[in-house]
Amino acid sequence: MAMEITQFLLAAQSADARVRTEAEASLRQFQEQNLPLFLLSLSFELENNDKPAESRRLAGILLKNSLDAKDSARKDHLVKQWFAIDVALKSQIKELLLRTLGSSALEARHTSAQVIAKVASIEIPQKQWPELVGSLLNNMTQQGSPAHLKQSTLETLGYVCEEISHHDLVQNEVNSVLTAVVQGMNQSENTAEVRLAATKALLNALDFSQTNFENEMERNYIMKMVCETACSKEAEIRQAAFECLVSIASTYYEVLEQYMPTLFELTSNAVKGDEESVALQAIEFWSSICDEEIDRQEYDSPDSGDSSPSHSCFIEKALPHLVQMLLETLLKQEEDQDHDDDVWNISMAGGTCLGLVARTVGDSIVPLVMPFVEKNISSPDWRSREAATYAFGSILEGPTIDKLAPMVAAGLEFLLNATKDGNNHVRDTTAWTLSRIFEFLHSPDSGFSVISPENLPRIVSVLLESIKDVPNVAEKVCGAIYNLAQGYEDSGANSSLLSPYLTEIITHLLAAAERTDGAESKLRGAAYETLNEVVRCSNLSEASSIIAHLLPAIMKKLAETMDLPIISTDDREKQAELQASLCGVLQVIIQKLSGREDTKPIIMQNADDIMRLFLRVFGCHSSSVHEEAMLAIGALAYATGAEFVKYMPELFKYLQMGLQNFEEYQVCSITVGVIGDICRALDEKILPFCDQIMGLLIQNLQSGALHRSVKPPMFSCFGDIALAIGAHFERYVAPAVQIMQGAAQVCAQMDTLDEELMDYANQLRRSIFEAYSGILQGFKDTKAELMMPYAQHLLQFVELVSKDPLRDESVTKAAVAAMGDLADVVGENTKQLFNNFTFFGEFLNECLESEDEDLKVTARWTQGMIARLMHSS
């Protein structure tokens, strides 16, 4: 029987902190002591129309939080708890939730729809609650069902489709759901609320509709309803219908041909005259078509062996009209748009789509856009000038260099002058366009650049003047300098062209980073990122003294951050952000100067002071700084080699803290990578710390609370440690391989239909093979026989992976390498094993036919190792 909990739910929202805390504690205690009764009581509260709205609201929130969580480990725990509840009691809860859909209170219906979907996401994949879809459809078909029940039922169907996979429903159920949803969209029979819920539900049900879209009659009916709904008098319903069209564009591209004239007219009318929320979706429809066609063109390339999917050239067919429509949107800028990442309006959407059109059709867009540019670029109206500049910048990726070079060469000087335009928006877009020019038309390495020794002084002078502009313009100028520097990377003698300007560029970037308004438009971060790129791409033989002077300047700035007054959380965040940026610059400087023997001593001389600074940064307890400082320490370990050991006693506690930081799992992941760097630097000198490191790694790998993305790097780290300490790894080999075997088993059971899960499975498999390779190579010539008990498992795992068509190339390479290491290191003892496994001949032949040169080299080596083994006496 449910408990009366209304008073606790109301008290938990009291303004009085003491009352609130006591009530929260009571609710928590109830939940922990009797979860089934707790959930039943919440369901009663939510369903009861006589209860206050406030208590019902909190009951709904607590129900949702008892079934779902963002953290995957927590979610798994909640799912197990739900499955442990008595079936009869769960049925009661579900019945109450379904009854709540008919409540007169909108908020209770909405919450119930979400909770039902959460329960469905747990039960339906396990073939439980088979009657749910039927119950919901019954609400739609029952004579006299009130509109609010239909609305909440459609909302529930939409949420359920969002939560479950399309493999979880049989086709009959899909057909029934689609029928109910499409009928719910019918204008003559339903209220606006029902039609909106139906249209939103269709959006989530489209993934389930493959078979229905293959049937022309059903497809025609669905498309007719969506197109009619896109003309509804309510803007919110029109927007939802266009969202369906966006999804259909990417999911069912192959069958769109017959509908395109209607769709062009619908989208064109929406873009020209509808409310912005609707117009944005209409533009998004064409962006989705572009994305599809760009993907299909990549398949069509002669290098791709795949049979190419159909390509209907919709963009090419609509090109003149589509480009005209998009160019008109560019003139609809907002007067006070702030140029920050959160702003998205029709002119930005139009420019983005124009850029995708350029990538889709290439050269043929240029003659359609250039008249608009030429007509508007010198207009007295700032909107026309900005739109022309935006159009020009948007079409720089896609067309060939031959087509673009003449117009860019002709327009470059004009753009350089436009950095002085009287309007902020025009200057902002001009700087962005220059950045795009340097990104796509400045690669001396491949033989073409719009920048010459003659115009470079003028370009640098303009950029360094413009970086003093207002923050949003200065941030775009940083992007232009970034691409300018990047173009000179690896370009031989050309890389010297920027050397005379380095000091000046670095000075201006540091000044931009130190501006009092540097936090606006993310200018400070952009300035430091650009500084990193300028250092990274510089010609070291000419820039070494400049970078050597930069090193103490950055160290001094980092030291000064330790003394910043910290009064508020905001102060702490600013300090953390600044320290992260400066640690990032130090990492790049360390990597650059340690790359050559003649400049490495600069790092060696400063290493103690640098390390002291990093350790002080760790004292600030901020995860973002922690990450950047940790990455820089990895670079320092690589640079200083065996001498890094002197820092280990003090650093080690921070490495331990990093490994134990499950909450900020990126920190944990980076720490694992840095331990790998340190192993490579120290070799056997890492030994005194290995017991604790291996203990923590094994503990982490066994934990359900650690984010799964950190686990593959941990297995790779086993290999790094084994390579570093060689025969000393003997004491860890049994627990390490045991956990590797467990993970290999998990890989074998993963759902191959889940793309995200398959990506993870590939990372995990690769890292297990890397661990095997590291351990085998570590035991070479010393204790190879220790791996004999695990040889069969390794070959079984390689065989399993070889039969998986979904493995990626990096997994194949790691598997082949591990097999070769086994033959090479354990040798004679594995001869019988290799005789028993017949798969590897065919597997290696398949690898030798790959287009990946590295894989072919690895496969040839492995083939040689196995052949040597087989022919041995």
ABEGO torsion letter per residue (X at the ends): XBBBAAAAAAAAABABAAAAAAAAAAAAAAAAABAAAAAAAAAAAAABAABBAAAAAAAAAAAAAAABBABAAAAAAAAAAAAABBAAAAAAAAAAAAAAAABABAAAAAAAAAAAAAAAAAAAAAGBGAAAAAAAAAAAABBGBBAAAAAAAAAAAAAAAAABBAAABBAAAAAAAAAAAAAAABAAABBAAAAAAAAAAAAAAAAAAAAAAABAAAAAAAAAAAAAAAABABAAAAAAAAAAAAAAAAAAAAAAAAAAAAAAAAAAAAAAABBAAAAAAAAAAAAAAAAAAAAAAAAABAABABBBBBBAGAAAAAAAAAAAAAAAAAAABBAABAGBAABBBAAAAAAAAAAAAAAAAEAAAAAAAAAAAAAAAABABAAAAAAAAAAAAAAABGBBAAAAAAAAAAAAAAAAAAAABABAAAAAAAAAAAAAAAAAABBAAAGBBABBAAAAAAAAAAAAAAAABBAAAAAAAAAAAAAAAAAABGAEAAAAAAAAAAAAAAAAAAAAAABAAAABGGAAAAAAAAAAAAAAABBAAAAAAAAAAAAAAAAAAAAAAAABBBABAAAAAAAAAAAAAAAAAAAAAAAAAAABAAAAAAAAAAAAAAAAAAAAAAAAGBAAAAAAAAAAAAAAAAAAEAAAAAAAAAAAAAAAAAAABAABAAAAAAAAAAAAAAAAAAEAAAAAAAAAAAAAAAAAAABAABBAAAAAAAAAAAAAAAAAAEAAAAAAAAAAAAAAAAAAAAAAABBAABAAAAAAAAAAAAAAAAAAAAAAAAABGAAAAAAAAAAAAAAAAAAAAAABAABBAAAAAAAAAAAAAAAAAAEAAAAAAAAABAAAAAAAAAAAABABAAAAAAAAAAAAAAAAAAABX
